[in-house]
Amino acid sequence: MQWLRRVGAATLGAVVLFGGFLLAFATVILVALLGKDNPGLRLIIPLLFGHGGGGVVALSAMGLPGWANEQEKRMEHIFKYSASLLAAPASHGE
């Protein structure tokens, strides 16, 4: 689970996008199969895509709190550093 905490915003967004695509694809297949007279066992295909997409979205959502905490610590450090620079006397080559 440690690797999931190091996931960046772009990767996390791509994973959620892929999971959403799988869920949308499952919905399209399900609608197409329900239009047939006897879909039978072919309904397993959209179920597999739907479970896969839902799992991908859930897995990425589980890693989001760790990533958000790390970003919050970074922003707090940047705030403290910039506040210390602004409070320091201007002695930088003037």
TORGU-319545 format. One record per residue: residue number from 1; x, y, z of N, C-alpha, C, O in turn; residue in one letter. Coordinates in steps of 0.001 Angstrom, whole numbers, plus 500000, padded with zeros to 6 digits. Atoms other than C-alpha are relative to their C-alpha. Example, Ala and Ser with C-alpha at 12.3 -4.5 7.8 and 13.67 -1.06 7.14 Angstrom:
! TORGU-319545
1:500890:498810:500000:512300:495500:507800:500900:501200:500000:501936:501181:500665:a
2:499180:498810:499940:513670:498940:507140:499230:501090:500730:499739:502198:500899:s
***
This chain:
! TORGU-319545
1:500816:498814:500000:500000:500000:500000:500864:501256:500000:500371:502355:499747:m
2:499102:498845:499972:503062:502241:500315:500115:500645:498623:500178:501871:498526:q
3:499864:499450:501349:503342:502644:496531:498787:500837:499629:498887:501771:498834:w
4:501219:499266:500324:499768:503878:496414:500023:501410:500573:499380:502313:500038:l
5:499904:498669:499398:500626:506808:498677:500890:500927:499190:500805:502148:499324:r
6:499072:499184:500788:503290:507981:496244:499453:500351:498619:500147:500964:497807:r
7:500587:499747:501314:500949:508208:493295:499772:501496:499818:499228:502160:500700:v
8:500180:498569:500276:500954:511655:491702:498604:500304:499505:497811:499402:499237:g
9:501338:499564:500415:497934:513665:490677:499684:499563:498581:498557:499159:498295:a
10:500259:500380:501395:498335:512924:486972:499720:498505:499884:498810:498095:499163:a
11:500207:501446:500049:498620:509180:487505:498669:499635:500629:497942:498788:500110:t
12:501274:500271:499336:495699:509178:489906:498828:500370:499104:497837:499643:499036:l
13:501056:499594:500927:493583:511069:487405:499861:499034:498843:498748:498734:498411:g
14:500044:500956:501109:494536:508651:484630:499365:498688:500436:498622:498072:499671:a
15:500581:501248:499492:493606:505664:486791:498494:500141:500162:497739:499242:499791:v
16:501440:499771:499839:490224:507151:487662:499322:500100:498639:498215:499594:498452:v
17:500547:499901:501357:489663:508001:484000:499861:498616:499359:498856:498329:498709:l
18:500059:501354:500542:490471:504411:483001:498873:499203:500653:498149:498480:499969:f
19:501093:500681:499309:488100:503059:485657:498643:500489:499530:497712:499699:499370:g
20:501249:499445:500523:485380:505396:484446:499708:499513:498594:498557:499260:498237:g
21:500182:500539:501347:485976:504239:480886:499499:498561:500053:498611:498186:499287:f
22:500470:501385:499871:485565:500612:481961:498532:499949:500433:497761:499134:499927:l
23:501405:499973:499568:482318:501443:483745:499075:500441:498866:497996:499876:498693:l
24:500820:499547:501135:480986:503336:480708:499915:498912:498931:498852:498691:498352:a
25:499987:501071:500986:482022:500505:478394:499082:498861:500432:498367:498287:499611:f
26:500884:501041:499482:480242:498003:480631:498541:500398:499830:497703:499556:499506:a
27:501377:499526:500159:477098:500134:480516:499543:499902:498548:498415:499493:498277:t
28:500353:500077:501423:477160:500332:476711:499757:498551:499586:498785:498258:498890:v
29:500174:501420:500343:477614:496565:476377:498722:499459:500628:497988:498701:499993:i
30:501199:500479:499320:474867:495932:478933:498737:500456:499282:497799:499678:499105:l
31:501174:499484:500717:472410:498168:477086:499833:499277:498665:498712:498945:498277:v
32:500077:500701:501279:473269:496498:473769:499506:498570:500181:498714:498079:499377:a
33:500419:501383:499779:472822:493015:475226:498559:499908:500492:497859:498944:500182:l
34:501385:500042:499519:469557:493856:476949:499009:500253:498872:497827:499936:499003:l
35:500857:499802:501160:468176:494869:473564:499775:498715:499213:498868:498652:498383:g
36:500142:501289:500693:468607:491284:472329:498867:499199:500633:498418:499493:501741:k
37:501091:500832:499478:465930:488627:472749:500447:499135:501168:499759:499072:502187:d
38:499546:500933:498978:467985:486154:474805:501491:500235:500266:502331:499580:499651:n
39:498583:499712:499773:471235:487601:476204:500745:498844:500665:501923:498633:500376:p
40:499393:501170:499382:471933:484527:478366:501257:500319:500790:501317:501297:501535:g
41:498759:499851:499243:475438:484140:479732:500878:501143:499485:501898:501460:500097:l
42:499205:498880:500520:476733:487010:477602:499944:501208:500927:500730:502141:500759:r
43:500065:498898:499039:475716:489328:480452:501192:500000:500952:501412:500979:501665:l
44:498808:500063:499146:478868:488180:482279:501048:501008:499530:501785:501554:500350:i
45:498986:499088:500538:481007:490351:479975:499858:501408:500580:500847:501940:501084:i
46:500077:498668:499387:479611:493722:481123:500177:499969:501517:500649:500942:502104:p
47:499783:500110:498558:479634:492483:484712:501489:500001:500328:501910:500637:501294:l
48:498554:500019:499774:483363:491763:484475:500606:501389:499781:501421:501845:500583:l
49:499495:498649:500242:484077:495173:482931:499554:500956:501109:500332:501798:501557:f
50:500509:499138:498938:481887:496859:485534:500718:499793:501321:501044:500758:502011:g
51:499270:500283:498764:483583:495115:488446:501444:500488:499906:501995:501019:500871:h
52:498630:499515:500185:486997:495904:487003:500089:501507:500117:500976:502031:500790:g
53:500011:498538:499925:486165:499566:486545:499718:500509:501397:500365:501444:501869:g
54:500310:499601:498625:484610:499861:489977:501161:499735:500948:501424:500527:501854:g
55:498837:500317:499172:487626:498169:491545:501135:500980:499794:501793:501383:500753:g
56:498936:499030:500294:490059:500504:489802:499685:501343:500637:500565:501966:501232:v
57:500390:498722:499402:488120:503577:490923:500099:499919:501520:500584:500859:502150:v
58:499943:500142:498543:487832:502262:494497:501446:499935:500490:501771:500530:501517:a
59:498602:500111:499599:491535:501385:494681:500693:501354:499956:501473:501683:500849:l
60:499389:498675:500081:492561:504840:493531:499429:500940:501056:500139:501814:501553:s
61:500602:499167:498954:490120:506445:495979:500584:499672:501370:500650:500540:502240:a
62:499381:500376:498727:491745:504501:498817:501354:500681:500172:501752:500979:501298:m
63:498698:499364:499904:495107:506067:498004:499946:501505:500072:500958:502145:500359:g
64:500128:498546:500026:493785:509601:497800:500263:500667:501346:500944:501693:501358:l
65:499715:499331:498726:493844:510431:501563:501493:500088:500304:501952:501115:500804:p
66:498555:499957:499757:497539:509527:501826:500675:501043:499139:501553:501771:499604:g
67:499429:499015:500911:498378:511628:498803:499629:501406:500435:500458:502314:500378:w
68:500459:498679:499565:496310:514542:500107:500748:500456:501255:501086:501633:501378:a
69:499244:499643:498796:498074:514438:503492:501420:500424:499647:501952:501376:500219:n
70:498646:499650:500434:501450:514509:501771:500020:501384:499346:500925:502178:499604:e
71:500085:498687:500637:500406:517492:499647:499769:501101:501036:500320:502195:500912:q
72:500254:499020:498958:499110:519290:502744:501284:500330:500761:501535:501492:501080:e
73:498724:499768:499321:502480:518839:504474:500939:500835:499131:501635:501716:499637:k
74:499155:499223:500907:504286:520179:501407:499575:501465:499975:500414:502363:500049:r
75:500490:498629:500058:502074:523250:501220:500261:500738:501320:500564:501931:501314:m
76:499716:499384:498707:502504:523902:504949:501479:500388:500088:501811:501460:500596:e
77:498569:499693:500014:506293:523736:504535:500287:501214:499118:501066:502089:499499:h
78:499797:498863:500904:506162:526143:501582:499492:501281:500648:500128:502327:500527:i
79:500543:498813:499328:503978:528543:503586:500951:500494:501076:501225:501692:501153:f
80:499083:499597:498930:506357:528532:506569:501285:500588:499423:501799:501580:499938:k
81:498772:499515:500612:509387:529004:504321:499799:501389:499394:500636:502274:499576:y
82:500256:498686:500603:507830:531898:502397:499730:501051:501070:500130:502204:500906:s
83:500238:499054:498909:506657:533529:505646:501316:500399:500658:501490:501560:501028:a
84:498707:499663:499407:510198:533319:507048:500814:500896:499069:501554:501762:499538:s
85:499299:499125:500937:511586:534894:503874:499443:501419:500027:500197:502388:499940:l
86:500613:498677:499948:509119:537756:504072:500285:500719:501314:500357:501948:501342:l
87:499743:499398:498691:509824:538333:507775:501469:500361:500171:501788:501205:501008:a
88:498574:499729:499874:513614:538365:507318:500319:501398:499463:499654:501877:498544:a
89:499616:498681:500520:515318:541725:506823:500548:499882:498582:501132:498864:498211:p
90:499563:500003:501392:516108:542646:503241:501498:500219:499941:501957:501362:499934:a
91:498538:499901:500030:519829:541896:503110:500558:499222:498815:501678:498712:498862:s
92:499573:500788:501162:520033:540247:499720:500533:500913:498902:499877:501099:497877:h
93:499302:499261:501041:522438:542465:497785:499406:501347:499646:499500:501755:498488:g
94:500564:498674:500321:520689:545831:498023:501012:501062:500216:500727:502239:500000:e
***
